[in-house]
Amino acid sequence: MKQKIILLPTRRSVLEASLVAGAAVTLVSCGSGGKAEDLPEATGAAKDAIDVSRLPVQGTASVTVDGRGYLLYRPDEATVLAYTSVCTHQGCKVGTGSGEIFECPCHGSRFSKTDGSVAQGPAKKSLTRFAAAIEGDKVKIYL
């Protein structure tokens, strides 16, 4: 008569499997959250944000439009980039920062002015982008 051998998992193998599964979940959740969004289409209502004269080339501005905060960056004479000023970490107001970086004063998250992507955490998601344009003597945000 053959004896049936049943192998039960050891505590060590259960722990190892749990660690592997946890690491996989962590990697998936950290995925492309910091990746910048594509440039949005200029649809919706164009709202005046600021006079062009108050936003020099390579300059930034923090503006309020319809009661919400936005960050503007003007990389060249013809282009304006617009982002929400709400940090994706815990909702603090992101400041205009310096150089190529917007900075959140609450927990130190930093975001690229050129695409809103996370340059330094703890934030994991990019700032939300909005279409913006220079029209006459005004910078307009499309909401």
C-alpha contacts under 8 A as a table, 3 or more apart, distances in Angstrom:
res1	aa1	res2	aa2	distance
9	P	13	S	6.20
9	P	14	V	6.61
10	T	13	S	5.27
10	T	14	V	6.38
11	R	14	V	5.22
11	R	15	L	6.22
12	R	15	L	5.14
12	R	16	E	6.13
13	S	16	E	5.03
13	S	17	A	6.13
14	V	17	A	5.20
14	V	18	S	6.17
15	L	18	S	5.04
15	L	19	L	6.18
16	E	19	L	5.14
16	E	20	V	6.27
17	A	20	V	5.15
17	A	21	A	6.17
18	S	21	A	5.14
18	S	22	G	6.01
19	L	22	G	5.05
19	L	23	A	6.07
20	V	23	A	5.17
20	V	24	A	6.26
21	A	24	A	5.14
21	A	25	V	6.33
22	G	25	V	5.18
22	G	26	T	6.18
23	A	26	T	5.04
23	A	27	L	6.16
24	A	27	L	5.18
24	A	28	V	6.24
25	V	28	V	5.20
25	V	29	S	6.16
26	T	29	S	5.18
26	T	30	C	6.15
27	L	30	C	5.13
27	L	31	G	6.14
28	V	31	G	5.02
29	S	33	G	7.87
30	C	33	G	6.36
30	C	124	K	7.19
31	G	34	G	7.81
32	S	35	K	5.12
33	G	124	K	5.63
33	G	125	K	4.54
33	G	126	S	6.80
34	G	117	S	5.49
34	G	118	V	5.09
34	G	123	A	7.97
34	G	124	K	5.15
34	G	125	K	4.40
34	G	126	S	5.07
35	K	117	S	5.54
35	K	118	V	7.29
35	K	125	K	7.17
35	K	126	S	6.30
36	A	115	D	5.71
36	A	116	G	5.85
36	A	117	S	4.58
36	A	118	V	7.91
36	A	126	S	5.60
36	A	127	L	7.76
37	E	40	P	7.98
37	E	115	D	7.49
37	E	116	G	7.83
37	E	117	S	7.91
37	E	126	S	7.31
37	E	128	T	7.33
37	E	129	R	6.89
39	L	129	R	7.05
39	L	130	F	7.56
39	L	131	A	6.97
40	P	129	R	6.84
40	P	130	F	5.95
40	P	131	A	5.30
41	E	131	A	5.99
42	A	131	A	5.09
42	A	132	A	7.02
42	A	142	Y	5.82
43	T	46	A	7.93
43	T	131	A	7.76
43	T	142	Y	6.10
43	T	143	L	7.38
44	G	142	Y	5.58
44	G	143	L	5.31
45	A	142	Y	5.37
45	A	143	L	5.43
46	A	140	K	5.69
46	A	141	I	5.48
46	A	142	Y	4.38
46	A	143	L	6.49
47	K	65	V	7.26
47	K	140	K	5.19
47	K	141	I	5.27
47	K	142	Y	6.22
47	K	143	L	7.22
48	D	65	V	7.62
48	D	138	K	6.37
48	D	139	V	6.11
48	D	140	K	4.62
48	D	141	I	6.63
49	A	63	V	6.50
49	A	64	T	7.30
49	A	65	V	6.24
49	A	138	K	7.18
49	A	139	V	5.55
49	A	140	K	5.34
49	A	141	I	6.34
50	I	54	R	6.89
50	I	55	L	7.67
50	I	63	V	7.33
50	I	138	K	5.90
50	I	139	V	5.38
50	I	140	K	7.40
51	D	54	R	5.51
51	D	55	L	7.18
51	D	137	D	5.86
51	D	138	K	4.54
51	D	139	V	6.04
52	V	55	L	5.33
52	V	56	P	7.36
52	V	134	I	7.16
52	V	137	D	5.35
52	V	138	K	5.10
52	V	139	V	5.68
53	S	56	P	6.55
53	S	137	D	7.36
55	L	59	G	5.62
55	L	60	T	6.43
55	L	61	A	6.69
55	L	73	Y	7.90
55	L	74	R	6.90
56	P	59	G	4.97
56	P	60	T	7.81
56	P	74	R	6.89
57	V	74	R	5.27
57	V	75	P	5.84
57	V	76	D	5.25
57	V	77	E	5.82
58	Q	73	Y	6.86
58	Q	74	R	5.29
58	Q	75	P	4.87
58	Q	76	D	6.59
59	G	73	Y	5.90
59	G	74	R	5.66
59	G	75	P	7.42
60	T	71	L	7.11
60	T	72	L	5.35
60	T	73	Y	4.49
60	T	74	R	6.55
60	T	96	T	6.06
61	A	71	L	5.82
61	A	72	L	5.14
61	A	73	Y	6.77
61	A	96	T	6.37
62	S	69	G	7.06
62	S	70	Y	5.83
62	S	71	L	4.70
62	S	72	L	6.39
62	S	85	S	7.62
62	S	95	G	7.23
62	S	96	T	6.49
63	V	69	G	5.78
63	V	70	Y	5.34
63	V	71	L	6.39
63	V	72	L	7.65
64	T	67	G	5.83
64	T	68	R	5.29
64	T	69	G	4.52
64	T	70	Y	6.15
65	V	68	R	5.43
65	V	69	G	6.54
65	V	70	Y	7.46
69	G	84	T	6.16
69	G	85	S	5.26
69	G	86	V	7.25
70	Y	82	A	6.62
70	Y	83	Y	5.50
70	Y	84	T	4.45
70	Y	85	S	4.71
70	Y	86	V	7.94
71	L	82	A	5.65
71	L	83	Y	5.16
71	L	84	T	6.04
71	L	85	S	5.50
71	L	95	G	7.82
71	L	96	T	6.83
72	L	80	V	6.65
72	L	81	L	5.62
72	L	82	A	4.63
72	L	83	Y	6.60
73	Y	80	V	5.68
73	Y	81	L	5.15
73	Y	82	A	6.59
73	Y	113	K	6.42
73	Y	114	T	7.69
74	R	77	E	7.28
74	R	79	T	5.77
74	R	80	V	4.45
74	R	81	L	6.26
75	P	79	T	6.27
75	P	80	V	6.76
75	P	81	L	7.83
75	P	114	T	7.53
76	D	79	T	5.53
76	D	80	V	7.70
78	A	134	I	6.95
79	T	133	A	6.72
79	T	134	I	7.17
80	V	132	A	5.88
80	V	133	A	5.88
80	V	134	I	6.99
80	V	139	V	7.57
81	L	113	K	7.98
81	L	114	T	7.42
81	L	115	D	7.99
81	L	129	R	7.80
81	L	130	F	7.49
81	L	131	A	7.11
81	L	132	A	6.02
81	L	133	A	8.00
82	A	129	R	5.84
82	A	130	F	5.24
82	A	131	A	6.48
82	A	132	A	5.98
82	A	141	I	7.11
83	Y	116	G	6.97
83	Y	127	L	6.04
83	Y	128	T	5.47
83	Y	129	R	4.38
83	Y	130	F	5.72
84	T	87	C	7.97
84	T	127	L	6.10
84	T	128	T	5.51
84	T	129	R	6.57
84	T	130	F	7.68
85	S	93	K	5.51
85	S	94	V	5.00
85	S	95	G	7.23
85	S	127	L	7.58
86	V	91	G	5.20
86	V	92	C	5.77
86	V	93	K	5.02
86	V	94	V	5.94
86	V	127	L	7.45
87	C	90	Q	6.21
87	C	91	G	4.73
87	C	92	C	5.28
87	C	93	K	6.07
87	C	94	V	5.73
87	C	104	C	6.72
87	C	109	S	7.87
87	C	123	A	7.43
87	C	127	L	6.86
88	T	91	G	5.91
88	T	123	A	5.78
88	T	124	K	7.21
88	T	125	K	5.86
88	T	126	S	6.95
88	T	127	L	6.51
89	H	92	C	7.81
89	H	109	S	7.71
89	H	122	P	6.57
89	H	123	A	4.36
89	H	124	K	6.95
89	H	125	K	7.64
92	C	104	C	6.96
92	C	105	P	7.84
92	C	106	C	6.44
93	K	104	C	6.56
93	K	105	P	7.79
94	V	102	F	6.70
94	V	103	E	5.64
94	V	104	C	4.27
94	V	105	P	6.84
95	G	102	F	5.88
95	G	103	E	5.30
95	G	104	C	5.85
95	G	105	P	7.23
96	T	101	I	7.64
96	T	102	F	4.99
96	T	103	E	6.51
97	G	101	I	5.69
97	G	102	F	4.38
97	G	103	E	4.88
98	S	101	I	5.66
98	S	102	F	6.72
98	S	103	E	7.90
100	E	112	S	6.04
100	E	113	K	5.37
100	E	114	T	7.22
101	I	110	R	6.19
101	I	111	F	5.47
101	I	112	S	4.89
101	I	113	K	5.37
101	I	119	A	7.79
102	F	110	R	5.68
102	F	111	F	5.06
102	F	112	S	6.33
102	F	113	K	6.08
103	E	108	G	6.68
103	E	109	S	6.08
103	E	110	R	4.62
103	E	111	F	6.47
104	C	107	H	6.52
104	C	108	G	5.41
104	C	109	S	5.27
104	C	110	R	6.27
105	P	108	G	5.68
105	P	109	S	7.70
106	C	109	S	7.98
107	H	122	P	7.11
108	G	120	Q	7.65
108	G	121	G	7.04
108	G	122	P	7.26
109	S	118	V	7.47
109	S	119	A	7.60
109	S	120	Q	5.37
109	S	121	G	4.71
109	S	122	P	5.63
109	S	123	A	5.70
110	R	118	V	6.08
110	R	119	A	5.24
110	R	120	Q	4.92
110	R	121	G	6.68
111	F	116	G	5.40
111	F	117	S	5.42
111	F	118	V	4.58
111	F	119	A	4.98
111	F	120	Q	6.93
111	F	126	S	7.21
111	F	127	L	7.39
112	S	115	D	5.74
112	S	116	G	4.83
112	S	117	S	5.35
112	S	118	V	6.43
112	S	119	A	5.96
113	K	116	G	5.60
116	G	126	S	5.38
116	G	127	L	5.01
116	G	128	T	7.24
116	G	129	R	7.11
117	S	125	K	7.22
117	S	126	S	4.38
117	S	127	L	6.56
118	V	121	G	6.70
118	V	123	A	6.79
118	V	124	K	6.55
118	V	125	K	6.50
118	V	126	S	5.40
118	V	127	L	7.84
120	Q	123	A	7.31
121	G	124	K	6.28
123	A	126	S	7.86
130	F	141	I	6.74
130	F	142	Y	6.49
130	F	143	L	7.15
131	A	141	I	5.95
131	A	142	Y	5.36
131	A	143	L	7.83
132	A	139	V	7.00
132	A	140	K	5.45
132	A	141	I	4.37
132	A	142	Y	5.95
133	A	139	V	5.75
133	A	140	K	5.36
133	A	141	I	6.72
134	I	137	D	7.18
134	I	138	K	5.86
134	I	139	V	4.58
134	I	140	K	6.25
135	E	138	K	5.45
135	E	139	V	6.22
135	E	140	K	6.86
